[in-house]
Amino acid sequence: MKYDWIFFDLDNTLIDFNIASKKAFFSLMDSHGIPRADALYPLYQQINFEAWKDFEKGKIDAITLRSRRFKDFYFKTGYKDIDPLESNSTYLSFLVDYTTTLEGAIDLLNHLKGNVKLAAITNGLKEAQRPRLSRLNLTPYFDAIIVSDEIGFAKPQKEYFDYVMKETNQPSRENTLVVGDSLHSDIQGGNNYGIPTCWCNLFGQINKTGIVPNFEINDLSSLKALL
């Protein structure tokens, strides 16, 4: 198959968000002297997931997202005197510190660079996404980088993909491929916009959503074969 552009999600597609997020959360809890971080992390994950889901639906803006996830977490755990915005900032700083690529990511990008144009499409916050790309020396691989927090729209919103297409000089949709781990933001967004999609299912998830990608891979090396 020949594609002119590949639109890559970042977290849990090229960058290991799971490990970095857990380490960042534990470091944040340690900085406030909060015990039992292992037990509290699943609660934070659920609260964070709900906040991001509302952000992706356009129900809240990025400023609200920054405060809400830790405000709700501290409310439910009884630490109401801790500033949620400060915690968000500290957490993101730790997230940058702990960031790593997923296995096969660099090899894949080296294989693709120069043969196809690459865009990073991410719903992350600006304090984390570009610094993480820079820390990992990934920035030079991408011909375009679109961070939802910088433009006011998020995947799967049409307006987000409108912006991506503008930044990439309106490539042919059929000759473009969206690659990402999120069925709801990456795959649904691409499907809605008429762009072929590849579900990057690196962690063995079961698709119970009814959202159907054009392709599915279970490791990044498989994308080389697909292309």
C-alpha positions in Angstrom: 0.0 0.0 0.0 1.2 3.5 -0.8 0.4 6.4 1.5 1.5 10.0 1.1 1.0 10.8 4.8 0.8 8.9 8.0 -0.9 10.6 11.0 0.5 9.1 14.2 -1.0 9.4 17.6 1.7 9.6 20.3 0.6 8.2 23.6 0.5 4.4 23.7 1.2 4.4 20.0 4.8 5.6 19.8 5.3 6.8 23.4 4.8 4.6 26.5 2.2 6.7 28.3 1.3 3.9 30.8 4.6 3.6 32.5 5.4 7.4 32.5 1.9 8.3 33.8 2.1 5.8 36.7 5.6 7.0 37.7 4.6 10.6 37.5 1.5 10.0 39.6 3.6 8.2 42.3 6.1 11.0 42.3 3.4 13.5 42.7 1.9 11.6 45.6 5.3 11.3 47.2 5.8 15.1 46.9 2.7 15.6 49.0 3.4 12.8 51.4 0.3 10.9 50.3 0.6 7.2 51.1 -0.8 4.1 49.3 -0.3 5.5 45.8 -0.8 2.0 44.3 -4.3 1.8 45.7 -5.1 5.4 44.6 -3.8 5.2 41.1 -6.8 3.3 39.6 -9.1 6.0 41.0 -7.0 8.7 39.4 -7.0 6.8 36.1 -10.8 6.6 36.1 -11.2 10.3 37.0 -8.7 11.3 34.4 -10.4 9.1 31.7 -13.7 10.8 32.4 -12.2 14.3 32.2 -10.5 13.5 28.9 -13.6 12.0 27.5 -15.5 15.2 28.2 -12.7 17.2 26.7 -12.7 15.1 23.5 -16.5 15.6 23.3 -16.0 19.4 23.6 -17.9 19.5 26.9 -15.0 21.1 28.8 -11.9 23.1 27.6 -8.3 22.4 28.3 -8.1 24.8 31.2 -10.9 23.0 33.0 -9.3 19.7 32.2 -6.1 20.8 33.9 -7.9 21.5 37.2 -10.8 19.1 37.2 -8.9 15.8 37.2 -6.9 16.5 40.3 -9.7 18.6 41.9 -12.1 15.6 41.7 -9.3 13.2 42.8 -8.5 15.2 45.9 -12.2 15.6 46.7 -12.7 11.9 46.7 -9.6 11.1 48.6 -10.0 13.8 51.3 -7.0 16.0 50.3 -9.0 19.0 49.5 -6.4 21.5 50.6 -4.0 20.6 47.8 -4.0 23.0 44.8 -5.2 20.9 41.8 -3.6 23.2 39.2 -0.2 23.1 40.9 -0.6 19.3 41.1 -1.4 19.2 37.4 1.8 21.2 36.6 4.0 19.0 38.8 2.5 15.8 37.3 3.2 17.0 33.8 6.8 17.9 34.7 7.3 14.4 36.0 5.6 12.9 32.9 8.2 14.6 30.7 11.0 13.3 33.0 9.8 9.7 32.8 8.8 9.5 29.1 10.1 6.7 26.9 9.3 5.3 23.5 7.6 2.0 22.9 9.5 -0.9 21.5 10.0 -0.6 17.8 9.0 3.1 17.6 12.4 4.5 16.6 13.0 1.6 14.1 9.6 2.3 12.5 10.1 6.0 12.2 13.6 5.5 10.7 12.0 3.1 8.2 9.3 5.6 7.2 11.2 8.9 7.3 11.9 10.1 3.8 9.5 7.6 2.2 6.3 9.1 3.5 5.4 12.4 5.2 4.7 12.0 9.0 2.4 14.0 11.2 2.0 13.7 15.0 -1.6 14.2 16.0 -2.1 14.2 19.8 -4.8 15.2 22.3 -2.1 15.9 25.0 -1.4 19.1 26.8 1.1 21.5 25.4 3.3 21.5 28.6 4.0 17.8 28.0 3.7 16.9 24.4 6.3 19.0 22.6 8.8 18.7 25.5 8.4 14.9 25.4 9.0 14.8 21.7 12.0 16.9 22.1 13.3 14.9 25.1 13.0 11.7 23.0 14.6 13.3 19.9 11.4 12.6 17.9 10.6 16.1 16.7 12.7 15.9 13.5 10.8 12.9 12.3 7.6 14.8 11.9 6.6 17.2 9.0 3.7 18.5 11.2 2.8 18.3 14.9 -0.7 19.2 16.0 -1.4 19.3 19.7 -5.1 19.6 20.6 -4.4 22.0 23.5 -2.8 24.5 21.1 -5.7 24.7 18.7 -8.8 24.3 20.9 -10.1 21.1 19.4 -9.5 17.5 20.0 -9.8 14.2 18.3 -12.3 12.9 17.2 -13.8 16.3 16.5 -14.1 17.3 12.8 -12.5 20.6 13.5 -9.4 18.9 14.8 -9.0 17.0 11.5 -9.9 20.1 9.5 -6.9 21.7 11.2 -4.6 18.7 10.6 -5.5 18.6 6.9 -4.8 22.3 6.6 -1.4 21.9 8.3 -0.5 19.0 5.9 -1.6 20.9 2.8 -4.8 19.0 2.2 -3.5 15.5 1.2 -5.7 13.0 -0.4 -7.7 11.3 2.3 -7.5 7.9 0.7 -3.7 8.2 0.5 -3.5 9.1 4.2 -3.5 6.7 7.2 -4.4 7.4 10.8 -2.5 5.2 13.3 -3.5 5.3 16.9 -4.4 3.3 20.0 -7.7 5.0 20.9 -10.7 3.6 19.1 -12.8 6.6 20.3 -10.5 9.4 19.3 -8.1 8.1 16.7 -10.1 5.5 14.8 -13.5 7.1 15.2 -12.0 10.4 14.2 -10.4 9.0 11.1 -13.4 7.0 10.2 -15.7 10.0 10.5 -13.4 12.0 8.3 -13.0 9.4 5.6 -9.4 8.6 6.3 -8.2 5.0 6.4 -7.4 3.9 10.0 -5.0 1.5 11.7 -5.7 0.5 15.3 -2.5 0.2 17.2 -3.6 -2.4 19.7 -0.3 -3.0 21.5 -1.8 -4.1 24.8 -4.3 -6.7 23.7 -7.5 -4.8 24.1 -10.8 -6.3 23.1 -12.8 -4.1 20.8 -16.4 -3.9 22.2 -17.1 -0.5 20.8 -18.5 -1.2 17.4 -15.8 1.1 16.0 -14.1 -0.7 13.1 -10.6 0.2 11.9 -9.4 -0.6 8.4 -6.4 -2.4 9.9 -5.2 -3.6 13.3 -1.7 -4.2 14.4 -0.4 -5.7 17.7 3.2 -4.5 17.4 4.8 -1.6 15.7 7.0 -3.8 13.4 3.7 -5.1 11.8 3.1 -1.6 10.4 6.2 -1.9 8.3 4.8 -5.0 6.7 1.4 -3.4 6.3 2.9 -0.5 4.4 
